[in-house]
Structure formats: C-alpha cells, structure tokens
C-alpha cells in the first residue's frame, strides 16, 4: 500500500477506523453481512490493517491468518489476535507465496485491491489457496466514484491516482489505482474464479444514528463495491 497513513500513522489509523462513518458504520458491516457461518472455518485476511476484521472474525469462531505489507499494522494485529492466530508481513501484489494450496474456506480483502496496479498475481493465488467450495470476498472503491479523479478522462484506463484523504482528521497523501469494472471482472475470470454476487453496500441504522446526512448520502449515492467470488 503506497501511503504513509498505513505505515507512519498506523496507530492513528487504528483509532480512526474503530468508529468512523465510512469504515466502521458502512464498509465493515456491509462486507461482514456477506459472510456466512464461520465457526471452525479457516480464513485469510488480506490487507488486514490494524486487525479490526481479524478480531471480529475470530470472535465468530474462525481461525485467522492476517497479512499486510506494513510491519506496524502487523504488530498491532498480533497484539489483538494473540498467538493462536497467524499474522505476518507480505506484499500481496506478488501473490501469496507462503500459503498452501486449498487451505482456506474464505479469503477476504477489505478496501485493499485498489492499491495494486496488477491484480492477476494476487487473484491467481487467491484461487489456488481456496478450498473447492471456498469464497473470495473483497471490497473496493466504486469505479464510478474513482472516475471523477481520473487524470486522463478515460474510464477504460487503469491509472494511478494521487489524492489526499482525511481519514485521520487531516489531509494525508494516498496513491491508488482506478480501473473499469470490465478490467476487474477480467482479472477475476483469468484467475479461474467467477463472480457469484455484487453488492454496493447497505447503510446501517447505526450509521443513521451517527450521521443522518451521511446515511442519506450513502442511501442514494455510490461509494464502494463488494464482490463475492468462487472457483469456476
């Protein structure tokens, strides 16, 4: 991930996303709603950040392996999930070289794939490490939203975006990649997976109580996309 927010400001980021509107009260519950019974399941958390998802999944009975390319994030995650679960540093842009084939019931990747220029190495390895009936569930920025920041004006281009985000309450530079839906779907297909569900998120009552304005915005306007994939 190409941002100081996830390295130099890892502890601040951990605090910021615990209860904020877009992460804690919209993206996270939307993705978690796509997960079925996790008791006794093996789950891989890609781009785990400060382990907020990992904690929740463990509380639901899953055995979790958490991966991030920020050592600071992994240290925070290890402190939260303990020694019965695995967390380690790995650049997921090159795939998952440390994981065995057919090992995981579920792989999740919340809001991380838009930091990867080439999705094919990761998606191919996700398919490899999934069990026969496994699922790959991920969220990402909605392409229609990202297109507003396109430097080229070409919707069909995959291109680098440099912005400042205010997740920490002040502007922090972030670099990510935007791509059309067709490119994302193509990477899924090339990996040997198929899309079984597409979801665009559902604002919660908790979000409504916290901010009626944001609730109404996310009830009528695009923000994220959520994909559920399985083996072809």
C-alpha positions, 0 to 999 in steps of 0.5 A: 500500500503506497501511503504513509497513513498505513505505515507512519500513522498506523496507530492513528489509523487504528483509532480512526477506523474503530468508529468512523462513518465510512469504515466502521458504520458502512464498509465493515458491516456491509462486507461482514453481512456477506459472510456466512457461518464461520465457526471452525472455518479457516480464513485469510485476511488480506490487507488486514490493517490494524486487525479490526476484521481479524478480531471480529472474525475470530470472535465468530469462531474462525481461525485467522491468518492476517497479512499486510505489507506494513510491519506496524499494522502487523504488530498491532494485529498480533497484539489483538489476535494473540498467538493462536492466530497467524499474522505476518508481513507480505506484499500481496501484489506478488501473490501469496507465496507462503500459503498452501494450496486449498487451505482456506474456506474464505479469503477476504480483502477489505478496501485493499485491491485498489492499491495494486496496479496488477491484480492477476498475481494476487487473484491467481493465488487467491484461487489456488489457496481456496478450498473447492467450495471456498469464497473470495470476498473483497471490497473496493472503491466504486469505479464510478466514484474513482472516475471523477479523479481520473487524470486522463478522462478515460474510464477504460484506463487503469491509472494511478491516482494521487489524492489526499484523504482525511481519514485521520482528521487531516489531509494525508497523501494516498496513491491508488489505482482506478480501473473499469469494472470490465478490467476487474471482472477480467482479472477475476475470470483469468484467475479461474474464479467467477463472480457469484454476487455484487453488492454496493453496500447497505447503510446501517441504522447505526450509521443513521444514528451517527450521521443522518446526512451521511446515511442519506448520502450513502442511501442514494449515492455510490461509494464502494463495491463488494464482490463475492467470488468462487472457483469456476 
